[in-house]
Amino acid sequence: MTEALGHLHDELRAYKRSRALAVALSSGLLDALRQEGGSAESVAQRRGLAKDWTTGLLDLLRIFRLVTRIDSHWELTSLGEQAVADPALRAFAGYHLHCYAGWQDLPERCQGDAGPGFHAAGAETPEFTNAYLRSMDAIAQRSFAFLQDRCRVAGTVLDVGAGPSTFCRQLAACGSCRVTALDLPPIVEAAKELFASPAGFEWIAGDFRDFVPVRPFDTVFCSHLLEYASLAELPEWLALMRGFTRPGGKAVFLVFLRDSTTDAQLDLAVFQLSTGVNGAGLGHVCTSAELLDYLRNAGAGDIECTPLPRGPSYSEYLVTCTWT
């Protein structure tokens, strides 16, 4: 087997491993071991699972160092205990199982007439929405200290496509600004149940493309929404962001940007295809030069682009500007 073909085999195996881990976390198999260890047969019986399937998955989880076996007795390792207790990891597992299924429908969805996008349809299911919001909140928590240090946000803030609105909720809790978080109705309904709303923070349900503010905001904050716009839509979306803010107001964007690294290009190409689960159209991940050009054409000045500390996957950037 050639080296290049071997790499492709590794990619497929990694995908299968991640799916198996997600199934193990979301199916309750690890929970069953946490409550009481035992043989594969007894664990399968308690969870209503097939014995042979359970045995195979337990063997795989041992490779992850999540479980261990002494004779025929299976139990969690210390790492397994941490994994079961980690709500973020469980949320990721549930969310990615939905995404694995959604990818199967992408070719049809991208025809243009496939009905609501995967996330829009999934948002009607509480399990999906909760997993999505908790997983996005877990990601955003890791960046909070960096953003707090680099973003001087005050006054009134509109968080567009807010999701869990992690950063802006914490800013409101600190009393540094008043926040309006805007997202689709099912997302807002679930977020209200999952997350506390501090003083100075409010949710608004609606599509940002139809939103008309009562008065302009001092700052518009937008985390990983621009990537879902096609190149044709991006000028219109940026014009909306400018229209939401007062003259001289600010914009704060978190975005993925392309660079020259081969692995990053591949990861972002996969992400760009994944945006199709949200509807018929695919988004576009810009290079830094592309985004800066589009921002200048939209009337932005004082543009700064700063890489975030390297995360587990894509190259993430903080982009700030002032609307002239």
C-alpha positions, 0 to 999 in steps of 0.5 A: 500500500502506498503511503498516501493510500495508507494515510486515507485508511488512517483517516477512515479509521479515525472517523470510525473511532470517533463515532464509536466513542460518541456511541459509547458516551451517548448510549449509556454504556459507560454510565452502566459501568460507572454504576456497577462493573461486571461481565460484558453479558451483565452490562449488556443485559442491564442496558438492553444491548446486544452482548457481542456488540457490547463486548466489541465496543468494550474492547475498543474502549480499552484502547481509549484507556476508558475501561479495563478488564480483570478476567471477565470483569469490566470496570471504568479506569480513572480516565473513564470516570472523568469522561463519564462525569464531563458534561462537555464531552457527553454533549460533543458525543450527542451532537456529533452523532447527529452530525454523522447522520446529517452528512448522509443527506448532504448531497440531496440537501445541497440541491437547493430544494431539500427543505429545512437545513439539518440544524434547523430541522434538528433544532426541533428536537430538544436532545439535538439542541441541548447537545449542540448548545452545550458543546458550543458552550464548552468550546467557547469557555476555552477562549474566554480569558483570551477574548476578555484580554483582547476585546474591550467591549462596553455599552450595548452589544448585539450577539448575532447568531448567539448560540449559547452566547457564552462570551457575551453572557459573561460580559453582562454578568461582569457588568461591563455591557448590556447584551442582546443575544439573537438566534433562531427561536428553537435555539433561544428557547433551549438556551433560556432553559440551559443557561442563566441570564444575568442582569443586563442580558436578554434573548431575542428570537429571530433570523438576523436577516430580518432583524430591525433594532429599535436603536443601533448598538455600540458593538456587534459580536459575531462568533462563527457565523460569517463562515456560513455565508457564501462569497455572494452573501458575505457583502450583504451579511457584513452590511447587516452587521454594520447596519446594526451598529451606530456610526463609529461602532465596533464589530467583533468577529470570531472566524476560521480563516484559511492559511497555507498549512495543508492539514488546516486546508483539509480541515477547513474544506471539510468544515465548509462542506459541513455548513451544508447541513444548515441549508441548501447553500454552502458557506465559504471560509475566507483567507485573511486577505479576502476577509479584510477586503470584504470588511473594507468594502463594507466600510470597516476601518482599524481592522485587527486580525489576531490568531487565537491560541491553537485549538483542537482543530481549525485555525481560529481568529479574532477580527475587530474593526470600527465602522467608519 
